[in-house]
Amino acid sequence: MLLFRSEQHVDRWCRQWNRPRGGMLSLTQGWKLARLWYGDRLSPSWRGKTAEEAQALFTEIGLVGEFWQLGG
């Protein structure tokens, strides 16, 4: 994960390193994703997320578009 100060900064970095632009999320979305993804990690009943559950989490916090699609 890389942190950038603006979308223009992302575009410059991608050009400089000849890399395609990947998925982007805000710090707020990143924090929400971390809480939803790992919030119950220490629970004895914890289990990994299914692809469907992960996709629902992405959608819930607004991570939509081709990059965030898990296939299927």
C-alpha angles and dihedrals in degrees: 000000000000126000121219133181096223144359088255089058089052091051092050092049092049092051093045094052096032092237128145117247109256132190119315131203133177123244088253091054091046091053092048091049092050092050093047094042100044103020094105097031094116094050114112088228094054118135132174120267120260118233089255092052092047091050090051090052091051091050093045092059095041100259098145135147135071096302092058096048112110094201131243 
